[in-house]
């Protein structure tokens, strides 16, 4: 979905809009799934990265600008635990019990009129 809103900075407000958000690349160089007896499933993703392209525009009382942006997020680590209980009918269900995510680097490239 598109993102829009405004933020107050110093002498005025900055109105922004981010649209056309597309994930263009995802890499999982290290991923593993293991069973946890009596609990469920553990998913570990290490050193992942993703690239996101988007359009942006900002407007203040003093100027306005718009353009394209590419965001590259790297060194992403995720650990998630899923429980897998049986319901009354004996069917397995799955639910997220815990999740921890960290990211190391974020590189943002902006292109616009200014």
C-alpha positions as CSV (number, residue, x, y, z in Angstrom):
1,X,0.0,0.0,0.0
2,X,1.0,3.6,-0.5
3,X,2.2,5.6,2.5
4,X,1.4,9.3,3.1
5,X,1.3,11.7,5.9
6,X,3.1,14.7,7.3
7,X,5.8,15.4,9.9
8,X,6.5,18.6,11.8
9,X,10.1,19.8,11.4
10,X,11.3,23.1,12.8
11,X,9.4,25.9,11.1
12,X,6.8,23.9,9.3
13,X,5.3,20.6,8.1
14,X,6.6,18.2,5.5
15,X,3.9,16.4,3.6
16,X,5.0,13.2,2.0
17,X,3.7,10.4,-0.2
18,X,5.4,7.1,-1.1
19,X,3.7,5.1,-3.8
20,X,4.4,2.3,-6.3
21,X,6.3,0.3,-3.7
22,X,7.7,-2.9,-5.2
23,X,10.1,-5.5,-3.7
24,X,12.4,-6.2,-6.7
25,X,14.8,-8.6,-5.1
26,X,15.0,-10.9,-2.1
27,X,18.0,-13.1,-1.2
28,X,18.1,-15.8,1.5
29,X,21.7,-17.1,1.4
30,X,21.4,-18.9,4.7
31,X,18.1,-20.4,5.8
32,X,17.2,-23.4,7.9
33,X,14.1,-25.1,9.3
34,X,14.3,-27.4,12.3
35,X,11.7,-29.3,14.4
36,X,11.5,-28.5,18.1
37,X,10.0,-31.5,19.9
38,X,6.8,-30.7,21.7
39,X,6.7,-27.2,20.4
40,X,6.8,-26.9,16.7
41,X,9.1,-25.5,14.0
42,X,12.0,-23.1,14.2
43,X,12.9,-21.0,11.1
44,X,16.3,-19.2,11.0
45,X,17.2,-16.9,8.1
46,X,20.7,-15.4,8.1
47,X,22.3,-12.6,6.2
48,X,19.3,-12.0,4.0
49,X,18.8,-8.9,1.8
50,X,16.1,-7.2,-0.1
51,X,15.7,-4.3,-2.6
52,X,12.6,-2.1,-2.7
53,X,11.9,0.5,-5.5
54,X,9.3,3.3,-5.0
55,X,8.1,6.7,-6.1
56,X,8.2,9.6,-3.6
57,X,7.2,13.2,-3.3
58,X,7.4,15.8,-0.6
59,X,6.0,19.2,-0.1
60,X,6.8,22.0,2.4
61,X,5.8,25.6,2.5
62,X,9.2,26.4,0.9
63,X,9.6,23.8,-1.9
64,X,8.3,20.5,-3.4
65,X,10.1,17.7,-5.0
66,X,9.5,14.2,-6.3
67,X,11.4,11.2,-7.8
68,X,12.3,7.6,-7.5
69,X,14.0,5.8,-4.7
70,X,15.7,2.4,-4.2
71,X,16.2,1.0,-0.7
72,X,18.6,-1.8,-0.2
73,X,18.4,-3.6,3.2
74,X,21.1,-6.1,4.0
75,X,22.4,-8.2,6.9
76,X,18.9,-9.2,7.8
77,X,18.6,-12.0,10.4
78,X,15.2,-13.6,11.4
79,X,14.4,-16.2,14.0
80,X,10.8,-17.4,14.2
81,X,9.2,-20.1,16.3
82,X,5.9,-21.6,15.1
83,X,3.7,-23.8,17.3
84,X,1.9,-26.7,15.6
85,X,-0.8,-27.9,17.9
86,X,-3.5,-30.4,16.9
87,X,-7.2,-29.2,17.1
88,X,-10.1,-31.3,18.4
89,X,-10.4,-33.1,15.0
90,X,-6.7,-34.0,14.9
91,X,-5.8,-31.4,12.3
92,X,-2.5,-29.5,12.6
93,X,-2.7,-25.7,12.9
94,X,0.2,-23.3,12.8
95,X,0.7,-20.0,14.6
96,X,3.6,-17.7,15.2
97,X,4.8,-18.0,18.8
98,X,7.8,-15.6,18.6
99,X,9.8,-13.7,16.0
100,X,13.0,-11.7,16.3
101,X,14.4,-9.7,13.3
102,X,17.5,-7.5,13.0
103,X,18.9,-5.6,10.1
104,X,22.5,-4.4,9.7
105,X,22.6,-1.9,6.8
106,X,20.1,0.2,5.0
107,X,21.2,2.1,1.8
108,X,18.8,4.6,0.3
109,X,19.3,6.1,-3.1
110,X,17.1,9.1,-4.0
111,X,16.7,10.6,-7.5
112,X,14.6,13.7,-8.0
113,X,14.6,17.1,-9.4
114,X,16.6,18.8,-6.7
